[in-house]
Amino acid sequence: MAQFGNQDFGTWGGVSVNKEVADDLEIDADFQVRTDDNSTRLDQCFLDLGAKYKVNKYFRTGISWRPRMTNNWSGYAFAKSTIP
């Protein structure tokens, strides 16, 4: 997010893979990268792993797990996960 007077430029890219493993079950994986400091420094990485299950034609459920690695200026660290 740009702020007034800040001329920093960052990029955000990613790739996703989805696979239906059974008639009612699908798994997916997403990997995303964010940069900052005029796109010269890695800021954050995300790996999102999930599964979706179709119970019937009216109800679908799913679960996912998303670890995140952040740059804290002295090295990279995994961010704490929270469950709402």
PDB file of N, CA, C and O in Angstrom:
ATOM      1  N   MET A   1       0.848  -1.165   0.000  1.00  0.00           N
ATOM      2  CA  MET A   1       0.000   0.000   0.000  1.00  0.00           C
ATOM      3  C   MET A   1       0.901   1.237   0.000  1.00  0.00           C
ATOM      4  O   MET A   1       1.812   1.343   0.821  1.00  0.00           O
ATOM      5  N   ALA A   2       0.653   2.142  -0.893  1.00  0.00           N
ATOM      6  CA  ALA A   2       1.456   3.358  -0.989  1.00  0.00           C
ATOM      7  C   ALA A   2       0.960   4.404   0.001  1.00  0.00           C
ATOM      8  O   ALA A   2      -0.237   4.527   0.259  1.00  0.00           O
ATOM      9  N   GLN A   3       1.902   5.145   0.540  1.00  0.00           N
ATOM     10  CA  GLN A   3       1.580   6.224   1.463  1.00  0.00           C
ATOM     11  C   GLN A   3       2.068   7.526   0.848  1.00  0.00           C
ATOM     12  O   GLN A   3       2.966   7.517   0.006  1.00  0.00           O
ATOM     13  N   PHE A   4       1.490   8.634   1.256  1.00  0.00           N
ATOM     14  CA  PHE A   4       1.897   9.931   0.748  1.00  0.00           C
ATOM     15  C   PHE A   4       3.379  10.150   1.020  1.00  0.00           C
ATOM     16  O   PHE A   4       3.833   9.994   2.154  1.00  0.00           O
ATOM     17  N   GLY A   5       4.127  10.507   0.000  1.00  0.00           N
ATOM     18  CA  GLY A   5       5.551  10.765   0.143  1.00  0.00           C
ATOM     19  C   GLY A   5       6.416   9.521   0.045  1.00  0.00           C
ATOM     20  O   GLY A   5       7.642   9.632   0.026  1.00  0.00           O
ATOM     21  N   ASN A   6       5.819   8.353  -0.019  1.00  0.00           N
ATOM     22  CA  ASN A   6       6.573   7.110  -0.114  1.00  0.00           C
ATOM     23  C   ASN A   6       6.561   6.652  -1.570  1.00  0.00           C
ATOM     24  O   ASN A   6       5.492   6.439  -2.143  1.00  0.00           O
ATOM     25  N   GLN A   7       7.722   6.501  -2.164  1.00  0.00           N
ATOM     26  CA  GLN A   7       7.824   6.129  -3.572  1.00  0.00           C
ATOM     27  C   GLN A   7       8.221   4.668  -3.751  1.00  0.00           C
ATOM     28  O   GLN A   7       8.760   4.304  -4.796  1.00  0.00           O
ATOM     29  N   ASP A   8       7.966   3.823  -2.752  1.00  0.00           N
ATOM     30  CA  ASP A   8       8.320   2.413  -2.819  1.00  0.00           C
ATOM     31  C   ASP A   8       7.406   1.673  -3.800  1.00  0.00           C
ATOM     32  O   ASP A   8       6.221   1.985  -3.918  1.00  0.00           O
ATOM     33  N   PHE A   9       7.978   0.691  -4.497  1.00  0.00           N
ATOM     34  CA  PHE A   9       7.233  -0.118  -5.449  1.00  0.00           C
ATOM     35  C   PHE A   9       7.395  -1.586  -5.076  1.00  0.00           C
ATOM     36  O   PHE A   9       8.512  -2.042  -4.834  1.00  0.00           O
ATOM     37  N   GLY A  10       6.299  -2.325  -5.026  1.00  0.00           N
ATOM     38  CA  GLY A  10       6.344  -3.748  -4.717  1.00  0.00           C
ATOM     39  C   GLY A  10       5.516  -4.542  -5.700  1.00  0.00           C
ATOM     40  O   GLY A  10       4.620  -4.005  -6.351  1.00  0.00           O
ATOM     41  N   THR A  11       5.817  -5.813  -5.805  1.00  0.00           N
ATOM     42  CA  THR A  11       5.051  -6.691  -6.683  1.00  0.00           C
ATOM     43  C   THR A  11       4.480  -7.853  -5.872  1.00  0.00           C
ATOM     44  O   THR A  11       4.945  -8.156  -4.774  1.00  0.00           O
ATOM     45  N   TRP A  12       3.458  -8.493  -6.444  1.00  0.00           N
ATOM     46  CA  TRP A  12       2.805  -9.620  -5.801  1.00  0.00           C
ATOM     47  C   TRP A  12       2.473 -10.622  -6.890  1.00  0.00           C
ATOM     48  O   TRP A  12       1.724 -10.314  -7.817  1.00  0.00           O
ATOM     49  N   GLY A  13       3.026 -11.817  -6.780  1.00  0.00           N
ATOM     50  CA  GLY A  13       2.775 -12.844  -7.781  1.00  0.00           C
ATOM     51  C   GLY A  13       2.510 -14.184  -7.124  1.00  0.00           C
ATOM     52  O   GLY A  13       2.821 -14.387  -5.951  1.00  0.00           O
ATOM     53  N   GLY A  14       1.934 -15.093  -7.890  1.00  0.00           N
ATOM     54  CA  GLY A  14       1.645 -16.392  -7.315  1.00  0.00           C
ATOM     55  C   GLY A  14       1.252 -17.417  -8.357  1.00  0.00           C
ATOM     56  O   GLY A  14       1.064 -17.107  -9.534  1.00  0.00           O
ATOM     57  N   VAL A  15       1.135 -18.643  -7.888  1.00  0.00           N
ATOM     58  CA  VAL A  15       0.724 -19.757  -8.741  1.00  0.00           C
ATOM     59  C   VAL A  15      -0.213 -20.652  -7.922  1.00  0.00           C
ATOM     60  O   VAL A  15      -0.035 -20.820  -6.715  1.00  0.00           O
ATOM     61  N   SER A  16      -1.219 -21.226  -8.607  1.00  0.00           N
ATOM     62  CA  SER A  16      -2.198 -22.097  -7.959  1.00  0.00           C
ATOM     63  C   SER A  16      -2.314 -23.410  -8.710  1.00  0.00           C
ATOM     64  O   SER A  16      -2.185 -23.457  -9.933  1.00  0.00           O
ATOM     65  N   VAL A  17      -2.564 -24.491  -7.949  1.00  0.00           N
ATOM     66  CA  VAL A  17      -2.780 -25.811  -8.523  1.00  0.00           C
ATOM     67  C   VAL A  17      -3.991 -26.424  -7.828  1.00  0.00           C
ATOM     68  O   VAL A  17      -4.061 -26.452  -6.599  1.00  0.00           O
ATOM     69  N   ASN A  18      -4.952 -26.920  -8.623  1.00  0.00           N
ATOM     70  CA  ASN A  18      -6.149 -27.590  -8.096  1.00  0.00           C
ATOM     71  C   ASN A  18      -6.239 -28.976  -8.719  1.00  0.00           C
ATOM     72  O   ASN A  18      -5.910 -29.166  -9.890  1.00  0.00           O
ATOM     73  N   LYS A  19      -6.693 -29.950  -7.915  1.00  0.00           N
ATOM     74  CA  LYS A  19      -6.827 -31.316  -8.420  1.00  0.00           C
ATOM     75  C   LYS A  19      -8.040 -31.986  -7.782  1.00  0.00           C
ATOM     76  O   LYS A  19      -8.176 -32.013  -6.559  1.00  0.00           O
ATOM     77  N   GLU A  20      -8.917 -32.524  -8.627  1.00  0.00           N
ATOM     78  CA  GLU A  20     -10.044 -33.301  -8.127  1.00  0.00           C
ATOM     79  C   GLU A  20      -9.553 -34.729  -7.925  1.00  0.00           C
ATOM     80  O   GLU A  20      -9.200 -35.406  -8.891  1.00  0.00           O
ATOM     81  N   VAL A  21      -9.526 -35.194  -6.668  1.00  0.00           N
ATOM     82  CA  VAL A  21      -8.993 -36.523  -6.359  1.00  0.00           C
ATOM     83  C   VAL A  21     -10.094 -37.575  -6.265  1.00  0.00           C
ATOM     84  O   VAL A  21      -9.813 -38.772  -6.319  1.00  0.00           O
ATOM     85  N   ALA A  22     -11.336 -37.138  -6.124  1.00  0.00           N
ATOM     86  CA  ALA A  22     -12.505 -38.026  -6.117  1.00  0.00           C
ATOM     87  C   ALA A  22     -13.680 -37.206  -6.630  1.00  0.00           C
ATOM     88  O   ALA A  22     -13.550 -36.001  -6.844  1.00  0.00           O
ATOM     89  N   ASP A  23     -14.819 -37.847  -6.827  1.00  0.00           N
ATOM     90  CA  ASP A  23     -15.982 -37.137  -7.359  1.00  0.00           C
ATOM     91  C   ASP A  23     -16.380 -35.939  -6.497  1.00  0.00           C
ATOM     92  O   ASP A  23     -16.807 -34.914  -7.029  1.00  0.00           O
ATOM     93  N   ASP A  24     -16.247 -36.054  -5.178  1.00  0.00           N
ATOM     94  CA  ASP A  24     -16.702 -34.998  -4.274  1.00  0.00           C
ATOM     95  C   ASP A  24     -15.567 -34.336  -3.497  1.00  0.00           C
ATOM     96  O   ASP A  24     -15.836 -33.547  -2.591  1.00  0.00           O
ATOM     97  N   LEU A  25     -14.304 -34.631  -3.821  1.00  0.00           N
ATOM     98  CA  LEU A  25     -13.169 -34.107  -3.059  1.00  0.00           C
ATOM     99  C   LEU A  25     -12.163 -33.434  -3.988  1.00  0.00           C
ATOM    100  O   LEU A  25     -11.746 -34.012  -4.992  1.00  0.00           O
ATOM    101  N   GLU A  26     -11.776 -32.199  -3.640  1.00  0.00           N
ATOM    102  CA  GLU A  26     -10.802 -31.432  -4.414  1.00  0.00           C
ATOM    103  C   GLU A  26      -9.731 -30.906  -3.466  1.00  0.00           C
ATOM    104  O   GLU A  26     -10.045 -30.422  -2.378  1.00  0.00           O
ATOM    105  N   ILE A  27      -8.464 -30.999  -3.877  1.00  0.00           N
ATOM    106  CA  ILE A  27      -7.371 -30.418  -3.096  1.00  0.00           C
ATOM    107  C   ILE A  27      -6.752 -29.284  -3.911  1.00  0.00           C
ATOM    108  O   ILE A  27      -6.807 -29.283  -5.140  1.00  0.00           O
ATOM    109  N   ASP A  28      -6.157 -28.312  -3.196  1.00  0.00           N
ATOM    110  CA  ASP A  28      -5.536 -27.187  -3.894  1.00  0.00           C
ATOM    111  C   ASP A  28      -4.321 -26.693  -3.123  1.00  0.00           C
ATOM    112  O   ASP A  28      -4.205 -26.895  -1.914  1.00  0.00           O
ATOM    113  N   ALA A  29      -3.429 -26.049  -3.841  1.00  0.00           N
ATOM    114  CA  ALA A  29      -2.226 -25.448  -3.274  1.00  0.00           C
ATOM    115  C   ALA A  29      -1.987 -24.113  -3.977  1.00  0.00           C
ATOM    116  O   ALA A  29      -2.063 -24.022  -5.202  1.00  0.00           O
ATOM    117  N   ASP A  30      -1.701 -23.091  -3.193  1.00  0.00           N
ATOM    118  CA  ASP A  30      -1.388 -21.762  -3.715  1.00  0.00           C
ATOM    119  C   ASP A  30      -0.066 -21.311  -3.108  1.00  0.00           C
ATOM    120  O   ASP A  30       0.169 -21.490  -1.912  1.00  0.00           O
ATOM    121  N   PHE A  31       0.793 -20.727  -3.933  1.00  0.00           N
ATOM    122  CA  PHE A  31       2.046 -20.142  -3.453  1.00  0.00           C
ATOM    123  C   PHE A  31       2.095 -18.701  -3.930  1.00  0.00           C
ATOM    124  O   PHE A  31       1.909 -18.430  -5.117  1.00  0.00           O
ATOM    125  N   GLN A  32       2.345 -17.771  -3.010  1.00  0.00           N
ATOM    126  CA  GLN A  32       2.379 -16.356  -3.348  1.00  0.00           C
ATOM    127  C   GLN A  32       3.637 -15.707  -2.773  1.00  0.00           C
ATOM    128  O   GLN A  32       4.125 -16.090  -1.711  1.00  0.00           O
ATOM    129  N   VAL A  33       4.140 -14.726  -3.495  1.00  0.00           N
ATOM    130  CA  VAL A  33       5.331 -13.982  -3.087  1.00  0.00           C
ATOM    131  C   VAL A  33       5.028 -12.497  -3.184  1.00  0.00           C
ATOM    132  O   VAL A  33       4.426 -12.040  -4.156  1.00  0.00           O
ATOM    133  N   ARG A  34       5.448 -11.743  -2.170  1.00  0.00           N
ATOM    134  CA  ARG A  34       5.327 -10.286  -2.181  1.00  0.00           C
ATOM    135  C   ARG A  34       6.709  -9.667  -2.001  1.00  0.00           C
ATOM    136  O   ARG A  34       7.506 -10.129  -1.184  1.00  0.00           O
ATOM    137  N   THR A  35       6.983  -8.622  -2.770  1.00  0.00           N
ATOM    138  CA  THR A  35       8.261  -7.912  -2.645  1.00  0.00           C
ATOM    139  C   THR A  35       8.014  -6.474  -2.212  1.00  0.00           C
ATOM    140  O   THR A  35       6.894  -5.969  -2.297  1.00  0.00           O
ATOM    141  N   ASP A  36       9.065  -5.833  -1.752  1.00  0.00           N
ATOM    142  CA  ASP A  36       9.002  -4.405  -1.448  1.00  0.00           C
ATOM    143  C   ASP A  36      10.359  -3.782  -1.738  1.00  0.00           C
ATOM    144  O   ASP A  36      11.196  -4.407  -2.390  1.00  0.00           O
ATOM    145  N   ASP A  37      10.586  -2.590  -1.275  1.00  0.00           N
ATOM    146  CA  ASP A  37      11.835  -1.851  -1.519  1.00  0.00           C
ATOM    147  C   ASP A  37      12.120  -1.801  -3.021  1.00  0.00           C
ATOM    148  O   ASP A  37      13.183  -2.211  -3.488  1.00  0.00           O
ATOM    149  N   ASN A  38      11.130  -1.282  -3.762  1.00  0.00           N
ATOM    150  CA  ASN A  38      11.205  -1.181  -5.226  1.00  0.00           C
ATOM    151  C   ASN A  38      11.417  -2.542  -5.881  1.00  0.00           C
ATOM    152  O   ASN A  38      12.164  -2.666  -6.851  1.00  0.00           O
ATOM    153  N   SER A  39      10.756  -3.551  -5.345  1.00  0.00           N
ATOM    154  CA  SER A  39      10.792  -4.937  -5.838  1.00  0.00           C
ATOM    155  C   SER A  39      12.187  -5.549  -5.816  1.00  0.00           C
ATOM    156  O   SER A  39      12.486  -6.429  -6.623  1.00  0.00           O
ATOM    157  N   THR A  40      13.036  -5.100  -4.911  1.00  0.00           N
ATOM    158  CA  THR A  40      14.382  -5.654  -4.806  1.00  0.00           C
ATOM    159  C   THR A  40      14.539  -6.573  -3.606  1.00  0.00           C
ATOM    160  O   THR A  40      15.577  -7.218  -3.458  1.00  0.00           O
ATOM    161  N   ARG A  41      13.530  -6.647  -2.749  1.00  0.00           N
ATOM    162  CA  ARG A  41      13.645  -7.427  -1.522  1.00  0.00           C
ATOM    163  C   ARG A  41      12.387  -8.267  -1.325  1.00  0.00           C
ATOM    164  O   ARG A  41      11.270  -7.776  -1.489  1.00  0.00           O
ATOM    165  N   LEU A  42      12.576  -9.523  -0.974  1.00  0.00           N
ATOM    166  CA  LEU A  42      11.461 -10.404  -0.663  1.00  0.00           C
ATOM    167  C   LEU A  42      10.852  -9.976   0.666  1.00  0.00           C
ATOM    168  O   LEU A  42      11.560  -9.869   1.667  1.00  0.00           O
ATOM    169  N   ASP A  43       9.550  -9.733   0.683  1.00  0.00           N
ATOM    170  CA  ASP A  43       8.875  -9.286   1.898  1.00  0.00           C
ATOM    171  C   ASP A  43       8.120 -10.417   2.585  1.00  0.00           C
ATOM    172  O   ASP A  43       8.291 -10.632   3.785  1.00  0.00           O
ATOM    173  N   GLN A  44       7.283 -11.147   1.839  1.00  0.00           N
ATOM    174  CA  GLN A  44       6.493 -12.225   2.423  1.00  0.00           C
ATOM    175  C   GLN A  44       6.310 -13.356   1.421  1.00  0.00           C
ATOM    176  O   GLN A  44       6.302 -13.132   0.210  1.00  0.00           O
ATOM    177  N   CYS A  45       6.163 -14.583   1.943  1.00  0.00           N
ATOM    178  CA  CYS A  45       5.818 -15.753   1.147  1.00  0.00           C
ATOM    179  C   CYS A  45       4.651 -16.456   1.830  1.00  0.00           C
ATOM    180  O   CYS A  45       4.613 -16.550   3.057  1.00  0.00           O
ATOM    181  N   PHE A  46       3.705 -16.946   1.045  1.00  0.00           N
ATOM    182  CA  PHE A  46       2.564 -17.678   1.561  1.00  0.00           C
ATOM    183  C   PHE A  46       2.479 -19.029   0.874  1.00  0.00           C
ATOM    184  O   PHE A  46       2.748 -19.143  -0.322  1.00  0.00           O
ATOM    185  N   LEU A  47       2.110 -20.038   1.621  1.00  0.00           N
ATOM    186  CA  LEU A  47       1.772 -21.335   1.063  1.00  0.00           C
ATOM    187  C   LEU A  47       0.412 -21.696   1.636  1.00  0.00           C
ATOM    188  O   LEU A  47       0.263 -21.846   2.849  1.00  0.00           O
ATOM    189  N   ASP A  48      -0.570 -21.835   0.775  1.00  0.00           N
ATOM    190  CA  ASP A  48      -1.941 -22.111   1.203  1.00  0.00           C
ATOM    191  C   ASP A  48      -2.329 -23.493   0.689  1.00  0.00           C
ATOM    192  O   ASP A  48      -2.439 -23.697  -0.520  1.00  0.00           O
ATOM    193  N   LEU A  49      -2.540 -24.455   1.609  1.00  0.00           N
ATOM    194  CA  LEU A  49      -2.923 -25.810   1.253  1.00  0.00           C
ATOM    195  C   LEU A  49      -4.342 -26.057   1.736  1.00  0.00           C
ATOM    196  O   LEU A  49      -4.674 -25.725   2.874  1.00  0.00           O
ATOM    197  N   GLY A  50      -5.187 -26.640   0.882  1.00  0.00           N
ATOM    198  CA  GLY A  50      -6.571 -26.835   1.290  1.00  0.00           C
ATOM    199  C   GLY A  50      -7.239 -28.012   0.627  1.00  0.00           C
ATOM    200  O   GLY A  50      -6.710 -28.619  -0.304  1.00  0.00           O
ATOM    201  N   ALA A  51      -8.437 -28.323   1.144  1.00  0.00           N
ATOM    202  CA  ALA A  51      -9.275 -29.383   0.593  1.00  0.00           C
ATOM    203  C   ALA A  51     -10.728 -28.937   0.687  1.00  0.00           C
ATOM    204  O   ALA A  51     -11.122 -28.266   1.641  1.00  0.00           O
ATOM    205  N   LYS A  52     -11.519 -29.317  -0.310  1.00  0.00           N
ATOM    206  CA  LYS A  52     -12.951 -29.012  -0.341  1.00  0.00           C
ATOM    207  C   LYS A  52     -13.717 -30.300  -0.576  1.00  0.00           C
ATOM    208  O   LYS A  52     -13.333 -31.125  -1.406  1.00  0.00           O
ATOM    209  N   TYR A  53     -14.792 -30.460   0.156  1.00  0.00           N
ATOM    210  CA  TYR A  53     -15.613 -31.664   0.054  1.00  0.00           C
ATOM    211  C   TYR A  53     -17.062 -31.287  -0.203  1.00  0.00           C
ATOM    212  O   TYR A  53     -17.633 -30.466   0.514  1.00  0.00           O
ATOM    213  N   LYS A  54     -17.652 -31.885  -1.225  1.00  0.00           N
ATOM    214  CA  LYS A  54     -19.054 -31.638  -1.560  1.00  0.00           C
ATOM    215  C   LYS A  54     -19.896 -32.708  -0.873  1.00  0.00           C
ATOM    216  O   LYS A  54     -19.887 -33.873  -1.271  1.00  0.00           O
ATOM    217  N   VAL A  55     -20.631 -32.291   0.177  1.00  0.00           N
ATOM    218  CA  VAL A  55     -21.465 -33.214   0.937  1.00  0.00           C
ATOM    219  C   VAL A  55     -22.681 -33.629   0.115  1.00  0.00           C
ATOM    220  O   VAL A  55     -23.001 -34.813   0.013  1.00  0.00           O
ATOM    221  N   ASN A  56     -23.355 -32.640  -0.469  1.00  0.00           N
ATOM    222  CA  ASN A  56     -24.471 -32.884  -1.386  1.00  0.00           C
ATOM    223  C   ASN A  56     -24.572 -31.665  -2.305  1.00  0.00           C
ATOM    224  O   ASN A  56     -23.708 -30.790  -2.255  1.00  0.00           O
ATOM    225  N   LYS A  57     -25.594 -31.592  -3.128  1.00  0.00           N
ATOM    226  CA  LYS A  57     -25.648 -30.479  -4.085  1.00  0.00           C
ATOM    227  C   LYS A  57     -25.952 -29.143  -3.425  1.00  0.00           C
ATOM    228  O   LYS A  57     -25.847 -28.103  -4.074  1.00  0.00           O
ATOM    229  N   TYR A  58     -26.328 -29.149  -2.147  1.00  0.00           N
ATOM    230  CA  TYR A  58     -26.640 -27.905  -1.436  1.00  0.00           C
ATOM    231  C   TYR A  58     -25.574 -27.503  -0.407  1.00  0.00           C
ATOM    232  O   TYR A  58     -25.582 -26.369   0.073  1.00  0.00           O
ATOM    233  N   PHE A  59     -24.671 -28.405  -0.067  1.00  0.00           N
ATOM    234  CA  PHE A  59     -23.723 -28.134   1.018  1.00  0.00           C
ATOM    235  C   PHE A  59     -22.322 -28.579   0.625  1.00  0.00           C
ATOM    236  O   PHE A  59     -22.118 -29.698   0.155  1.00  0.00           O
ATOM    237  N   ARG A  60     -21.364 -27.686   0.826  1.00  0.00           N
ATOM    238  CA  ARG A  60     -19.954 -27.943   0.549  1.00  0.00           C
ATOM    239  C   ARG A  60     -19.141 -27.413   1.734  1.00  0.00           C
ATOM    240  O   ARG A  60     -19.474 -26.368   2.292  1.00  0.00           O
ATOM    241  N   THR A  61     -18.101 -28.113   2.114  1.00  0.00           N
ATOM    242  CA  THR A  61     -17.262 -27.685   3.225  1.00  0.00           C
ATOM    243  C   THR A  61     -15.791 -27.777   2.810  1.00  0.00           C
ATOM    244  O   THR A  61     -15.454 -28.425   1.819  1.00  0.00           O
ATOM    245  N   GLY A  62     -14.937 -27.129   3.570  1.00  0.00           N
ATOM    246  CA  GLY A  62     -13.518 -27.150   3.242  1.00  0.00           C
ATOM    247  C   GLY A  62     -12.659 -26.726   4.415  1.00  0.00           C
ATOM    248  O   GLY A  62     -13.149 -26.227   5.428  1.00  0.00           O
ATOM    249  N   ILE A  63     -11.374 -26.936   4.250  1.00  0.00           N
ATOM    250  CA  ILE A  63     -10.396 -26.560   5.264  1.00  0.00           C
ATOM    251  C   ILE A  63      -9.121 -26.127   4.546  1.00  0.00           C
ATOM    252  O   ILE A  63      -8.807 -26.627   3.466  1.00  0.00           O
ATOM    253  N   SER A  64      -8.389 -25.192   5.154  1.00  0.00           N
ATOM    254  CA  SER A  64      -7.107 -24.811   4.565  1.00  0.00           C
ATOM    255  C   SER A  64      -6.128 -24.426   5.657  1.00  0.00           C
ATOM    256  O   SER A  64      -6.515 -24.088   6.776  1.00  0.00           O
ATOM    257  N   TRP A  65      -4.843 -24.487   5.305  1.00  0.00           N
ATOM    258  CA  TRP A  65      -3.761 -24.141   6.214  1.00  0.00           C
ATOM    259  C   TRP A  65      -2.830 -23.202   5.456  1.00  0.00           C
ATOM    260  O   TRP A  65      -2.454 -23.471   4.315  1.00  0.00           O
ATOM    261  N   ARG A  66      -2.457 -22.082   6.110  1.00  0.00           N
ATOM    262  CA  ARG A  66      -1.661 -21.066   5.422  1.00  0.00           C
ATOM    263  C   ARG A  66      -0.499 -20.582   6.289  1.00  0.00           C
ATOM    264  O   ARG A  66      -0.658 -19.632   7.057  1.00  0.00           O
ATOM    265  N   PRO A  67       0.670 -21.224   6.175  1.00  0.00           N
ATOM    266  CA  PRO A  67       1.844 -20.670   6.847  1.00  0.00           C
ATOM    267  C   PRO A  67       2.369 -19.471   6.055  1.00  0.00           C
ATOM    268  O   PRO A  67       2.257 -19.434   4.830  1.00  0.00           O
ATOM    269  N   ARG A  68       2.932 -18.509   6.748  1.00  0.00           N
ATOM    270  CA  ARG A  68       3.440 -17.295   6.111  1.00  0.00           C
ATOM    271  C   ARG A  68       4.842 -17.009   6.635  1.00  0.00           C
ATOM    272  O   ARG A  68       5.083 -17.064   7.841  1.00  0.00           O
ATOM    273  N   MET A  69       5.753 -16.708   5.738  1.00  0.00           N
ATOM    274  CA  MET A  69       7.107 -16.328   6.115  1.00  0.00           C
ATOM    275  C   MET A  69       7.279 -14.842   5.824  1.00  0.00           C
ATOM    276  O   MET A  69       6.998 -14.392   4.714  1.00  0.00           O
ATOM    277  N   THR A  70       7.734 -14.083   6.804  1.00  0.00           N
ATOM    278  CA  THR A  70       7.902 -12.642   6.635  1.00  0.00           C
ATOM    279  C   THR A  70       9.361 -12.242   6.842  1.00  0.00           C
ATOM    280  O   THR A  70      10.111 -12.921   7.544  1.00  0.00           O
ATOM    281  N   ASN A  71       9.745 -11.144   6.228  1.00  0.00           N
ATOM    282  CA  ASN A  71      11.074 -10.589   6.393  1.00  0.00           C
ATOM    283  C   ASN A  71      10.997  -9.556   7.511  1.00  0.00           C
ATOM    284  O   ASN A  71      10.294  -8.554   7.385  1.00  0.00           O
ATOM    285  N   ASN A  72      11.718  -9.796   8.602  1.00  0.00           N
ATOM    286  CA  ASN A  72      11.697  -8.859   9.720  1.00  0.00           C
ATOM    287  C   ASN A  72      12.975  -8.006   9.777  1.00  0.00           C
ATOM    288  O   ASN A  72      13.392  -7.585  10.856  1.00  0.00           O
ATOM    289  N   TRP A  73      13.580  -7.761   8.642  1.00  0.00           N
ATOM    290  CA  TRP A  73      14.770  -6.921   8.442  1.00  0.00           C
ATOM    291  C   TRP A  73      16.054  -7.549   8.988  1.00  0.00           C
ATOM    292  O   TRP A  73      17.144  -7.125   8.603  1.00  0.00           O
ATOM    293  N   SER A  74      15.958  -8.546   9.873  1.00  0.00           N
ATOM    294  CA  SER A  74      17.177  -9.205  10.334  1.00  0.00           C
ATOM    295  C   SER A  74      17.213 -10.652   9.849  1.00  0.00           C
ATOM    296  O   SER A  74      18.103 -11.418  10.220  1.00  0.00           O
ATOM    297  N   GLY A  75      16.253 -11.013   9.030  1.00  0.00           N
ATOM    298  CA  GLY A  75      16.165 -12.369   8.509  1.00  0.00           C
ATOM    299  C   GLY A  75      14.710 -12.737   8.322  1.00  0.00           C
ATOM    300  O   GLY A  75      13.816 -11.919   8.543  1.00  0.00           O
ATOM    301  N   TYR A  76      14.481 -13.957   7.919  1.00  0.00           N
ATOM    302  CA  TYR A  76      13.112 -14.417   7.658  1.00  0.00           C
ATOM    303  C   TYR A  76      12.621 -15.256   8.820  1.00  0.00           C
ATOM    304  O   TYR A  76      13.383 -16.011   9.423  1.00  0.00           O
ATOM    305  N   ALA A  77      11.345 -15.118   9.126  1.00  0.00           N
ATOM    306  CA  ALA A  77      10.739 -15.874  10.210  1.00  0.00           C
ATOM    307  C   ALA A  77       9.326 -16.265   9.824  1.00  0.00           C
ATOM    308  O   ALA A  77       8.654 -15.551   9.079  1.00  0.00           O
ATOM    309  N   PHE A  78       8.881 -17.397  10.331  1.00  0.00           N
ATOM    310  CA  PHE A  78       7.499 -17.790  10.100  1.00  0.00           C
ATOM    311  C   PHE A  78       6.597 -17.016  11.040  1.00  0.00           C
ATOM    312  O   PHE A  78       6.856 -16.941  12.241  1.00  0.00           O
ATOM    313  N   ALA A  79       5.541 -16.443  10.492  1.00  0.00           N
ATOM    314  CA  ALA A  79       4.576 -15.693  11.304  1.00  0.00           C
ATOM    315  C   ALA A  79       3.727 -16.670  12.094  1.00  0.00           C
ATOM    316  O   ALA A  79       3.495 -17.799  11.661  1.00  0.00           O
ATOM    317  N   LYS A  80       3.262 -16.227  13.261  1.00  0.00           N
ATOM    318  CA  LYS A  80       2.404 -17.074  14.081  1.00  0.00           C
ATOM    319  C   LYS A  80       1.051 -17.244  13.408  1.00  0.00           C
ATOM    320  O   LYS A  80       0.479 -16.282  12.894  1.00  0.00           O
ATOM    321  N   SER A  81       0.547 -18.461  13.413  1.00  0.00           N
ATOM    322  CA  SER A  81      -0.773 -18.739  12.861  1.00  0.00           C
ATOM    323  C   SER A  81      -1.821 -18.521  13.927  1.00  0.00           C
ATOM    324  O   SER A  81      -1.601 -18.821  15.100  1.00  0.00           O
ATOM    325  N   THR A  82      -2.954 -17.999  13.518  1.00  0.00           N
ATOM    326  CA  THR A  82      -4.057 -17.811  14.449  1.00  0.00           C
ATOM    327  C   THR A  82      -5.287 -18.496  13.887  1.00  0.00           C
ATOM    328  O   THR A  82      -5.476 -18.558  12.673  1.00  0.00           O
ATOM    329  N   ILE A  83      -6.103 -18.997  14.758  1.00  0.00           N
ATOM    330  CA  ILE A  83      -7.360 -19.616  14.375  1.00  0.00           C
ATOM    331  C   ILE A  83      -8.483 -18.737  14.920  1.00  0.00           C
ATOM    332  O   ILE A  83      -8.586 -18.542  16.132  1.00  0.00           O
ATOM    333  N   PRO A  84      -9.330 -18.203  14.027  1.00  0.00           N
ATOM    334  CA  PRO A  84     -10.396 -17.305  14.506  1.00  0.00           C
ATOM    335  C   PRO A  84     -11.451 -18.034  15.315  1.00  0.00           C
ATOM    336  O   PRO A  84     -12.407 -17.415  15.782  1.00  0.00           O
TER     337      PRO A  84
END
